[in-house]
Amino acid sequence: MQDNTFDYIVVGAGSAGCVLANRLSENPKHRVLLIEAGPKDRSPWIHIPAGFSRLFVNPTYNWGYMSSPEPGLDNRPIYSPRGKTLGGSSAINGMMYIRGHAADYDGWRQMGNEGWAYADVLPYFIKSEDNSRGADEFHGSGGEMGVSDQVEVHRISHNFVKAAVNKGLPATDDFNGASQDGAGLTQVTVKNGVRESTARSFLRPAKKRSNLEIWTEVLTRKIVLDGKKATGVEISRAGQNETVRATKEVILSAGTYNSPQLLQLSGIGAGDHLQSLGIPVAHDLKGVGENMHDHTYVNMVYETTRGQSSNADIKGLGILAHVFKYITQRKGLLTIPTSQACAFLRALPGADRPDLQVAFRPVSFELGPNGAKLSDYPGVTASCCRLRPQSRGHVRITSTDPHTAPEILHNYLVDQTDQQAALLGLRWMREVFGTPPLKQLCRQEMLPGIDRQSDEELLVHARENSNPVYHPVGSCKMGHDDMAVVDDQLRVHGIGGLRVIDASIMPVISSGNTNGPTIMIAEKGADLVKAAA
């Protein structure tokens, strides 16, 4: 691989990019370059599942973006983390493995995106998976990505599931199987007590291939175009700018914030916006950076009776026993994900499938500028989000400098049905906390507080306390309408040799956590690239 020339250049070594680097380099004839702006994934906190709390505001491994003031959240700027290392956000996320609902993907197909129905994408979910339960019609065994049951589950998490079932939901042990409805414990992207980031699961086995190069701490400045064709990228490496050539394709896998940023820096986007920044318009594509949306959650916190929360175990000397247990057995609290149990329920009138997700944590905490701070009392937290929000925002560059963060606006809770869903979720959680066997373990409602009862009071709580679930998607929407950025082959409309393959292509967000669906998009996208070759 000489003269900085490759067949394929993949920009971004995150949830999608690591998968693409693996699959495209399977053919020894393909010369593949993977470029990552962040450092290598050397921190032990990346690989210890509970280490996500140490990475939440860590600028070495996290871009740590801030949104513009959010009008639906009392004009609060909202912290918007994104992974900045090999594995991207899969190296810092909560590890819950949720694929979404079958109807999500059938909906993508009904929008005109051929090959994206559930029957089309299920084989790609299965292909990636090495499920600890083994293979069946919905799950895979022997794939790159380890998926497992949790090894350390607090008793109160089981009681949340029992209370939700007593409230009327079916019990389930698989949210990724025949039905999503119900309450149960989640499976996680953890294998043998270690986080399964895509760097660990997909990139590590591919590193030894001589036809794959991986460059870290290299910032991609823009896409190099020859007329209406992408021919490479301009990068900044060790303080020097240089051009890297692609003989076949350039693939953006930089994520929902940075893929549209790179397109706009390259002159691909809404012409008026680009011209206002003095950027020559290479291709007027007005959907770039639009349609951006995300899940947002609102918390309910209860103080529990003594011993019914993990707070005391995590604090002070109590954690030492769990550190020893993790080192010797790969068990204990250091193996836990962000949430242990979930409920998927139908709340809005006429819902044909779950429209709310409630996640349960056996801890209580407050988010601040330095990350999560454990409560001084024993507590537990339930969080509710609308699975398919209607609120839409955007990602727009404000400078020609690639080091400058783009303007990010989610518009959380500006839609009235999103507000209604938040109210229904709060009321459902309050009822579950009042249902045995959870009721007996809870002392008092700390947030929003029992004094807030009316819709108006609960909506004030939602505006004051809602935060992202960190699932941004949609800013390079797949489709064939005038706001679409890529077609159903993930090729950028109007530009040859250029694709976007990451969560930004989702026309509508999947119903649940988005890491698994992003890996699926990369698996399918790799096949589309190889078929074109």
Secondary structure, 3 states (H helix, E strand, C coil): CCCCEEEEEEECCCCCHHHHHHHHCCCCCCCEEEECCCCCCCCHHHHCHHHHHHHCCCCCCECCEECCCEHHHCCECCEECCECCCCHHHHCCCCECCCCCHHHHHHHHHCCCCCCCHHHHHHHHHHHEEECCCCCCCCCCCCCEEEECCCCCCHHHHHHHHHHHHCCCCECCCCCCCCCCEEEECCECEECCEECCHHHHHHHHHCCCCCEEEECCEEEEEEEEECCEEEEEEEEECCEEEEEEEEEEEEECCHHHHHHHHHHHCCEECHHHHHHCCCCCCEECCCCCCCEECCEEEEEEEEECCCCCCHHHHCCCHHHHHHHHHHHHCCCHHHCCCCCEEEEECCCCCCCCCCEEEEEECCCEEEECCEEEECCCCEEEEEEEECCCCCCEEEECCCCCCCCCCEEECCCCCCHHHHHHHHHHHHHHHHHHCCCCCHHHEEEEEECCCCCCCHHHHHHHHHHHCEECCCCECCCCECCCCCCCECCCCEECCCECEEECCHHHCCCCCCCCCHHHHHHHHHHHHHHHHHHC
